[in-house]
Amino acid sequence: MSEYLKKEKWGITFFLIIYIALFISSYLLIGGPATVEGPICVFLGFCFVQFLKYRSFKKDAGNKKDILRERHLEKAIQLEYLKKKERKSHDQT
């Protein structure tokens, strides 16, 4: 979660600043938002989008770990193969 927040900190900060500025300006200009549900729905929508982004970020991080694990296994298998090949060639001489 902390890695995701580090990645998205500027986007979240920018949203919160703009959201607060628009909320304050609506009170200054027209005495409040036109509806109570508007600001709530905008905030909930933002939270939902961030949740979906976090899920995809988490899935990508898991895939990267799996890929690294597979590469490590492939290297280990290659090393074993080379060791066996070296032993065979050493035994034949």
C-alpha positions in Angstrom: 0.0 0.0 0.0 2.8 2.4 0.8 4.4 1.8 -2.6 1.2 2.7 -4.3 0.7 5.8 -2.2 4.2 6.9 -3.0 3.5 6.4 -6.7 0.1 8.2 -6.6 0.8 10.9 -4.0 0.8 13.8 -6.5 -2.4 12.7 -8.1 -4.2 12.3 -4.8 -2.8 15.6 -3.4 -3.8 17.4 -6.6 -7.4 16.0 -6.4 -7.8 16.9 -2.7 -6.5 20.5 -3.3 -8.8 21.0 -6.3 -11.8 19.3 -4.5 -11.4 21.6 -1.4 -10.9 24.7 -3.5 -14.0 24.0 -5.5 -16.0 23.2 -2.4 -15.0 26.5 -0.8 -15.7 28.4 -3.9 -19.2 26.9 -4.2 -19.9 28.3 -0.7 -18.5 31.7 -1.5 -20.2 32.0 -4.9 -23.6 30.4 -4.4 -23.9 29.6 -0.7 -23.0 25.9 -1.0 -23.1 23.1 -3.5 -26.3 22.8 -5.6 -26.9 19.3 -4.1 -25.6 17.5 -1.1 -25.0 14.3 -3.1 -22.8 16.0 -5.7 -19.6 16.4 -3.6 -20.2 13.1 -1.9 -20.5 11.2 -5.2 -17.5 12.9 -6.6 -15.4 11.9 -3.6 -16.8 8.3 -3.6 -16.1 8.1 -7.3 -12.5 9.2 -6.8 -12.1 6.6 -4.0 -13.6 3.9 -6.3 -11.2 4.8 -9.1 -8.2 4.7 -6.7 -9.3 1.3 -5.4 -9.4 -0.1 -8.9 -6.0 1.5 -9.7 -4.6 -0.1 -6.5 -6.0 -3.5 -7.4 -4.3 -3.4 -10.8 -1.1 -2.1 -9.2 -1.1 -4.9 -6.7 -1.8 -7.5 -9.5 1.1 -6.1 -11.6 3.5 -6.2 -8.5 2.5 -9.8 -8.0 3.1 -10.6 -11.6 6.6 -9.0 -11.4 7.4 -11.2 -8.4 6.3 -14.3 -10.3 8.4 -13.4 -13.3 11.4 -12.8 -11.1 10.9 -16.1 -9.4 10.6 -17.9 -12.7 13.8 -16.3 -14.0 15.6 -17.3 -10.8 14.4 -20.9 -11.3 15.5 -20.9 -14.9 18.9 -19.7 -13.9 19.1 -22.4 -11.2 18.1 -25.1 -13.8 20.7 -23.8 -16.2 23.4 -23.9 -13.6 22.5 -27.5 -12.7 22.6 -28.5 -16.3 26.0 -26.8 -16.8 27.4 -28.6 -13.7 26.1 -32.0 -14.9 27.6 -31.3 -18.3 30.9 -30.3 -16.8 30.9 -33.5 -14.6 30.2 -35.7 -17.6 33.0 -34.1 -19.6 35.4 -34.3 -16.6 34.4 -38.0 -16.0 35.1 -38.9 -19.6 38.7 -37.6 -19.5 
